[in-house]
Amino acid sequence: MIDASLISTNVDLAGYKVVKNLGVVRGITVRSRSVLGNMAGGIQTLFGGRISIYVELCERAREEAFMQMMQHAAERGANAIIAMRYDANEVMNGVTEVLAYGTAVLVEKEG
């Protein structure tokens, strides 16, 4: 698995040089909250502030997509990912797709 410290939203990694570009990699997940979870979230919205039940759902979805992206990069022989991004879209009411993507690269320490 790729070391998370070698994943960056930048197009380069400080102290490393890209020796091979292995192409775009991605991880995707689609999630929804249960009916009970939606009810709990609805109750939380009545009081305002942080809606923890949805924060937890979003964090799990991002983490799952991130781990899949790392696995996809490792399968290609990468040891780093640059230009990493997240995207999210509502597939249908209450169902959200989360995508993590970036460029898989092989890097070497400079110097």
ZATOR-551872 format. One line per field, with one value per residue (C-alpha): x, y, z; residue number from 1; residue in three letters. Coordinates in steps of 0.02 Angstrom, whole numbers. Example, Ala and Ser with C-alpha at 12.3 -4.5 7.8 and 13.67 -1.06 7.14 Angstrom:
c1 (615,684)
c2 (-225,-53)
c3 (390,357)
seq (1,2)
type (ALA,SER)
This chain:
c1 (0,57,120,-12,128,165,-9,-27,-149,4,74,240,309,441,604,552,561,433,520,364,184,67,-96,-256,-314,-478,-582,-770,-905,-1092,-1174,-1341,-1403,-1532,-1709,-1669,-1509,-1606,-1731,-1590,-1509,-1675,-1692,-1515,-1557,-1695,-1564,-1439,-1252,-1147,-1249,-1135,-1228,-1199,-1019,-981,-1064,-964,-800,-828,-869,-713,-602,-670,-644,-469,-417,-482,-383,-225,-254,-283,-118,-22,-90,-14,155,147,227,145,-8,-5,-144,-264,-444,-615,-780,-956,-1121,-1297,-1348,-1527,-1613,-1515,-1385,-1213,-1064,-891,-743,-559,-441,-265,-113,-17,170,334,446,625,700,802,984)
c2 (0,178,283,419,547,521,577,760,882,967,917,873,808,910,813,687,680,592,456,379,433,283,371,418,312,320,252,266,228,259,283,320,344,223,281,289,384,509,532,563,686,774,793,863,995,1061,1116,1183,1166,1015,867,730,583,654,705,524,460,580,538,351,377,485,362,214,304,359,182,114,247,198,14,55,152,13,-113,-4,-6,172,229,401,497,678,801,706,769,722,740,703,694,651,498,507,585,528,429,507,452,499,490,506,523,576,534,378,404,321,440,437,540,685,706)
c3 (0,-33,112,140,161,-25,-78,-119,-196,-272,-440,-360,-195,-106,-98,-232,-420,-529,-631,-707,-733,-716,-758,-671,-524,-432,-292,-287,-161,-157,12,90,267,337,370,557,520,414,555,680,558,536,724,735,603,716,841,714,718,672,609,673,596,420,459,506,347,239,327,302,118,89,182,82,-85,-29,18,-148,-241,-146,-188,-372,-376,-288,-415,-552,-465,-399,-237,-237,-298,-352,-398,-284,-276,-208,-298,-238,-328,-276,-377,-315,-165,-12,-111,-137,-240,-177,-294,-245,-392,-437,-541,-492,-505,-464,-367,-305,-166,-235,-198)
seq (1,2,3,4,5,6,7,8,9,10,11,12,13,14,15,16,17,18,19,20,21,22,23,24,25,26,27,28,29,30,31,32,33,34,35,36,37,38,39,40,41,42,43,44,45,46,47,48,49,50,51,52,53,54,55,56,57,58,59,60,61,62,63,64,65,66,67,68,69,70,71,72,73,74,75,76,77,78,79,80,81,82,83,84,85,86,87,88,89,90,91,92,93,94,95,96,97,98,99,100,101,102,103,104,105,106,107,108,109,110,111)
type (MET,ILE,ASP,ALA,SER,LEU,ILE,SER,THR,ASN,VAL,ASP,LEU,ALA,GLY,TYR,LYS,VAL,VAL,LYS,ASN,LEU,GLY,VAL,VAL,ARG,GLY,ILE,THR,VAL,ARG,SER,ARG,SER,VAL,LEU,GLY,ASN,MET,ALA,GLY,GLY,ILE,GLN,THR,LEU,PHE,GLY,GLY,ARG,ILE,SER,ILE,TYR,VAL,GLU,LEU,CYS,GLU,ARG,ALA,ARG,GLU,GLU,ALA,PHE,MET,GLN,MET,MET,GLN,HIS,ALA,ALA,GLU,ARG,GLY,ALA,ASN,ALA,ILE,ILE,ALA,MET,ARG,TYR,ASP,ALA,ASN,GLU,VAL,MET,ASN,GLY,VAL,THR,GLU,VAL,LEU,ALA,TYR,GLY,THR,ALA,VAL,LEU,VAL,GLU,LYS,GLU,GLY)
